Amino acid sequence: AKAPMRVAVTGAAGQIGYSLLFRIANGDLLGKDQPVILQLLEIPDEKAQKALTGVMMELEDCAFPLLAGMTAHSDPMTAFKDIDVALLVGARPRGPGMERKDLLSANAQIFTAQGKALNAVAKKTVKVLVVGNPANTNAYIAMKSAPDIPAKNFTAMLRLDHNRALSQLANKLNKPVADIEKLVVWGNHSPTMYPDYRFATIDGKSVKDSINDAAWNKDVFIPTVGKRGAAIIEARGLSSAASAANAAIDHIHDWVLGTNGKWVTMGIPSKGEYGIPAEVIYGFPVVCENGEYKMIEGLEIDEFSRERMTHTLNELLEEQAGVKHLLS
Ligand code: NAX
């Protein structure tokens, strides 16, 4: 049997955690033959720790054959010890009257501390996915706080946006979602993201030609995908949780086990590709193989796309500027 892999999940007693942990323990993350040990982090707050105990009781009660162990933590220095995968879900939500810059600095503190802890105690090969918002900038902060771990190991979640866009296209074309390939979502995980189906195919045929409606792209598709998170909150009274957990599973699963040539979107540090400045964590198209992602390069960027890509980039640069002084 394979040796267990260690997976840390932060915000483990939260909404997303409640969907995510059971799927990891079921083998959906790393494969049906891969035992896992869960190292679960929550804030030291008594209520949060107690809720975490409850979730762990339920995990026990599932008797998952692949769950080789689990531990509860209130300190990232113990939670991240020897981990192979980090799912950084916990973050400071925006409270009433909280300004954007307060939110950024609260999260900068969390992700600086977690980046340092990863640097100190995680495996140097750890694969990090940041889900907690602002996800791209939080991933950037963690990356900058962990100089001994390769920058490429720090990623942010754009996969929910990617999956949302896939389903919108499948609905529009009245075709199975699995038939769509080569979709891209550029930029920040925020309403400024740019879902781009110019290269996409469905059943081998061009999605763009099949839809052939620039107004639908601009006035319906892009805003629907961009505002989907708000629409879920409006309908459910709570933010996306099961779909976010599913996207986190897809992201790490594909990174570790490969995409068989299929394009997926990951928020990854730029090396200057597509004119995006180095180190910005930006949604790019990638394929994954042998535990590594590889960016799809050389796609043509037309004027409309460049405008969208710059708009979402500028938001990221502003977020970065807002936290730069907090990085030590
Ligand atoms: P919840 O508020 O239900 O859960 C968050 C949990 O994180 C809480 O239990 C809290 O105690 C814990 N937490 C806070 N700070 C922590 C820290 N420093 N260390 C460890 N745990 C900590 O939120 P939930 O709905 O689970 O969402 C979690 C995060 O995901 C939020 O930041 C949310 O904005 C973000 N999302 C990101 C998405 C993406 O696509 N990138 C989509 C879904 C989601 O909105």
Boltz pocket constraint, residues with backbone or C-beta under 6 A from the ligand:
constraints:
  - pocket:
      binder: B
      contacts: [[A, 10], [A, 11], [A, 12], [A, 13], [A, 14], [A, 15], [A, 16], [A, 17], [A, 41], [A, 42], [A, 43], [A, 48], [A, 89], [A, 90], [A, 91], [A, 92], [A, 93], [A, 110], [A, 130], [A, 131], [A, 132], [A, 133], [A, 134], [A, 135], [A, 157], [A, 158], [A, 159], [A, 160], [A, 161], [A, 189], [A, 239], [A, 240], [A, 241], [A, 244]]
      max_distance: 6.0
